[in-house]
Amino acid sequence: MRKQDYTRHIILNIAEQLFNTFGYDKTSMDDIANSAHKAKRSIYNHFQNKEELFKSVVSMELENAKKKLELIFDNKNLLPSQKTKQYLIERNKILNKASVYKIWLQYKLRNNLQYASTEPDINDICLQFDKWEHDYFVSIANDISQVLDEKQNFDNEAFVNMLQMIIKSMETLFFVEKKYDKYNKTYNYMTNLIIDSIVYKLT
């Protein structure tokens, strides 16, 4: 890793820790520079301002999530139904560790954005993640429809839309209302039960 890339990596990780601990408003560029043992000028060599740094941290967290979730999609040993179950379960586990993404969700969904100038850029990043996820679900839906009889009338588009609605509603419950620890075990059980029931009915 080049020195410049290494420095950027350090800054992002320190910023992630501070945003998670103190929130956006109570974290300054001075705080980040001091914790990273870097001159403030060095921080600004990589990021124009705190908003851009915050955006970059969220982008880093979602990119890390994508890399981990892609392992499920690339696993040739899993059936489409197994990929769906594993994805729905692992997604929450992975995003529960995306601390700054959760902070942004809490501000956004409570309509309490104190850093409105960040919102369009963060929305763009999240929309890219949603598009990637949509394409992932389309691929799974296509795999499922190929193994079903045409008379079973499997609706690919409805399947994809329902999956995305489920996971978005779970983000509110788990990450905004902070009930991941309370409900995650039950959610995992229900996910397995529902997917297995659908597979049994369709096969």
VEXDODO-261133 format. One record per residue (C-alpha): residue in one letter; y, x, z. Coordinates in steps of 0.1 Angstrom, whole numbers, plus 5000, padded with zeros to 4 digits. Layout:
% residues N
AYXZ;...
***
This chain:
% residues 203
M500050005000;R503450144990;K505950215018;Q508249945006;D505449685005;Y504249795039;T507749755054;R507949405039;H504549325053;I505649435088;I508849235087;L506948925076;N504448945104;I507049015130;A509248725117;E506148495118;Q505548585155;L509248535165;F509648205146;N506448075162;T507648175197;F511348085196;G511747855166;Y514047905136;D517347845153;K516748075182;T515448365161;S518148595146;M517848875121;D518849115149;D515848995169;I513549055139;A515049395132;N514649505169;S511049375172;A510049545139;H511849865150;K513849855118;A517449885110;K519049555102;R520049695069;S516349745061;I515649375067;Y518349285043;N516949515017;H513949285015;F515448945023;Q518948805016;N519148605048;K517148435075;E516448125053;E514848345026;L512748525052;F511548195067;K510648075033;S508748395026;V506748365058;V505748005049;S504748125015;M502648405030;E500848165053;L500047925024;E498848205002;N496548325029;A495247975033;K494547944996;K492648274996;K490348155024;L489947805009;E489147944975;L486048104990;I484647754995;F485347654959;D483847974945;N480647934966;K478047854939;N475447774966;L477347464977;L476947114962;P480146924954;S479746704985;Q479247015006;K482347174992;T484346865000;K483146845036;Q483647215042;Y487047205026;L488346915046;I487147075078;E488147435072;R491647335058;N492747205092;K491347495110;I493147745087;L496447555087;N496347515124;K496947895125;A499847875100;S502347865128;V505547875108;Y504347615083;K503647385112;I507147445125;W508547345092;L506347035091;Q507646935125;Y511246965115;K510746795081;L508646505093;R510946435122;N513946445099;N515446715121;L516046995097;Q518547235113;Y518347465083;A518747225054;S519547505029;T515947615033;E514447275025;P514447274987;D512847614985;I510247535011;N509447214994;D508947404962;I506347624979;C504547334995;L504547144962;Q502847444945;F500247444972;D499747064967;K499347114930;W496747394935;E494947164960;H495146874935;D493547084908;Y490847194932;F489946834940;V489946744903;S487347014897;I485246874926;A485546524913;N484446634878;D481446804893;I480546484912;S480946264882;Q478646484861;V475646424884;L476146044887;D475045764864;E477845624843;K477145274858;Q478145404892;N481745394880;F482945694900;D486745694898;N487846064896;E491545994900;A491145764930;F488846024946;V491446294943;N494346074954;M492445954985;L491546304995;Q495146414993;M496246115013;I493746185040;I494646555045;K498446475044;S498046215071;M495946455092;E498846715090;T501046465108;L498546385135;F497346745140;F500446955135;V503446735141;E502046525169;K500146835180;K496746665185;Y494546905167;D492647015198;K492246655209;Y490946505177;N489546785155;K485946755168;T485946375161;Y487546435127;N484846685117;Y482146445128;M483646155109;T484146375078;N480446465078;L479446105084;I481545955057;I480746215030;D477046195037;S477145815036;I478945825002;V476446074988;Y473545855000;K475045544984;L475745714951;T472345894947;
***
